[in-house]
Amino acid sequence: MQWRVKPVLPVTKLIAAVAVAALAAVFAGADPVRWALAGVTGCGLVVWALRDVLVPVRLTADADGVTVVTGFARRRHLRWSEVERLRVDRTARRGLRSELLEIDAGDAIYLFSAHELGAAPEDVRTALASLRA
């Protein structure tokens, strides 16, 4: 089983990078600081979108364990014996709700949003729990 980034996510990030460039063209004028900030922001968004295109699969699972993406594009395989807990972390702040799948491996905790998984974190947790059993 595998879960991947929703295809709309990198497209949205690239659109945001173009919007930053357009806003800089309209409002920055000859101010080098504004152009620098727009350039750094735009480049960051492009690199972030590039990660989603190059490494779309964020989580895979089989009978042996799970493989998670860490850092920019590195993968780490965790045997089921290394996974201490699977849970969905739900938070509500200022009227916004968020759910994250939490994979606790003892020395590290891996968090995945619904956008990264392309599915509801609760559904992924259920599928992982059935594979783990």
KOLPADO-684311 format. One line per 8 residues: number of its first residue (from 1); their letters; for each residue x, y, z of C-alpha. Coordinates in Angstrom, 1 decimal, decimal comma. Each point is the difference from the previous one (the first is absolute). Example, Ala and Ser with C-alpha at 12.3 -4.5 7.8 and 13.67 -1.06 7.14 Angstrom:
1 = as = 12,3 -4,5 7,8 ~ 1,4 3,4 -0,7 .
***
This chain:
1 = mqwrvkpv = 0,0 0,0 0,0 ~ 1,2 3,5 -0,7 ~ -1,2 3,5 0,6 ~ 1,1 3,0 -2,1 ~ -0,3 3,8 -0,2 ~ -3,2 1,2 -1,6 ~ 0,8 1,2 -3,6 ~ -1,5 3,4 0,7 .
9 = lpvtklia = 2,5 0,8 2,7 ~ 3,1 0,7 -2,2 ~ -2,1 1,8 -2,5 ~ -1,3 2,3 2,7 ~ 3,6 0,7 1,3 ~ 1,1 0,9 -3,6 ~ -3,0 2,3 -0,4 ~ 1,0 1,7 3,3 .
17 = avavaala = 3,6 0,4 -1,3 ~ -1,3 1,7 -3,1 ~ -2,3 2,2 2,1 ~ 2,9 1,1 2,2 ~ 1,9 1,0 -3,1 ~ -3,0 1,9 -1,4 ~ -0,5 1,8 3,3 ~ 3,7 0,9 0,0 .
25 = avfagadp = -0,2 1,4 -3,5 ~ -3,0 2,1 1,0 ~ 1,1 1,2 3,4 ~ 3,8 -0,3 0,4 ~ 1,0 2,7 -2,4 ~ 3,7 0,6 0,3 ~ 0,2 -1,2 3,6 ~ 2,7 -2,7 0,1 .
33 = vrwalagv = -1,1 -1,3 3,4 ~ -3,5 -0,7 -1,3 ~ 1,4 -1,7 -3,1 ~ 2,3 -2,2 2,2 ~ -2,9 -1,0 2,3 ~ -2,2 -0,8 -3,0 ~ 2,9 -2,0 -1,6 ~ 0,7 -2,0 3,1 .
41 = tgcglvvw = -3,7 -0,7 0,6 ~ -0,6 -1,0 -3,7 ~ 3,0 -2,3 -0,1 ~ -1,0 -1,6 3,3 ~ -3,5 -0,7 -1,4 ~ 1,5 -1,5 -3,2 ~ 2,4 -2,2 2,0 ~ -2,9 -1,1 2,2 .
49 = alrdvlvp = -2,1 -0,8 -3,1 ~ 2,9 -1,8 -1,6 ~ 0,2 -2,3 3,1 ~ -3,6 -0,9 -0,5 ~ 0,6 -0,9 -3,6 ~ 3,2 -1,9 0,5 ~ -1,1 -1,9 3,1 ~ -3,8 -0,2 -0,1 .
57 = vrltadad = -0,3 -3,2 2,0 ~ 0,3 1,0 3,7 ~ -0,9 -3,3 1,7 ~ 0,1 -3,6 -1,0 ~ -1,0 -3,0 2,1 ~ 0,2 -3,8 -0,3 ~ 0,1 -3,0 2,4 ~ 3,6 0,8 0,9 .
65 = gvtvvtgf = -0,5 3,7 1,1 ~ -0,4 3,5 -1,3 ~ 2,3 2,2 -2,1 ~ -0,2 3,7 0,6 ~ 1,5 3,0 -1,8 ~ 2,2 2,1 2,3 ~ 1,8 3,2 -0,8 ~ -0,2 1,1 -3,6 .
73 = arrrhlrw = -0,1 -3,4 -1,7 ~ 1,6 -2,6 2,2 ~ -1,9 -3,1 0,9 ~ 0,2 -2,0 3,3 ~ -1,4 -3,5 0,4 ~ -1,5 -0,8 3,4 ~ -0,8 -3,6 0,9 ~ -3,3 -0,4 1,9 .
81 = severlrv = 2,0 -0,8 3,1 ~ 1,5 3,5 -0,2 ~ -3,3 1,7 -0,2 ~ -1,2 0,7 3,6 ~ -3,3 1,8 -0,8 ~ -2,3 1,0 -2,9 ~ -2,5 2,7 0,7 ~ -1,8 2,9 -1,5 .
89 = drtarrgl = 0,8 3,4 1,6 ~ -3,0 2,3 -0,1 ~ 0,3 3,7 0,8 ~ -2,4 2,9 -0,1 ~ 1,3 3,5 0,2 ~ -1,7 3,3 -0,9 ~ -2,8 -1,9 -1,8 ~ 2,3 -2,1 -2,1 .
97 = rselleid = 0,3 -3,7 0,4 ~ 2,9 -2,2 -1,1 ~ 0,7 -3,7 0,1 ~ 3,4 -1,5 -0,3 ~ 1,0 -3,7 -0,1 ~ 2,7 -0,5 2,6 ~ 2,4 -2,9 -0,3 ~ 2,0 -0,3 3,2 .
105 = agdaiylf = 3,2 -1,9 -0,5 ~ 1,5 0,7 3,4 ~ 3,0 2,1 -1,2 ~ -2,1 1,9 -2,5 ~ -3,6 1,0 -0,6 ~ -1,2 0,3 -3,6 ~ -3,0 2,2 -0,8 ~ -2,1 -0,2 -3,2 .
113 = sahelgaa = -2,9 2,3 -1,0 ~ -2,9 -1,0 -2,1 ~ 1,6 2,0 -2,9 ~ 3,2 -2,0 0,2 ~ -1,8 -3,4 0,2 ~ -2,8 0,7 -2,5 ~ -2,4 -1,5 2,5 ~ -1,5 0,6 3,4 .
121 = pedvrtal = 2,6 -0,7 2,8 ~ -2,6 -2,1 1,9 ~ -0,5 -2,3 -3,1 ~ 3,8 -0,3 -0,4 ~ 0,4 -0,8 3,7 ~ -2,7 -2,7 -0,3 ~ 1,8 -1,6 -3,0 ~ 3,3 0,1 1,8 .
129 = aslra = -1,4 -1,5 3,1 ~ -1,5 -2,9 -2,0 ~ 3,4 -0,6 -1,8 ~ 1,8 0,1 3,4 ~ -2,3 -2,6 1,5 .
***
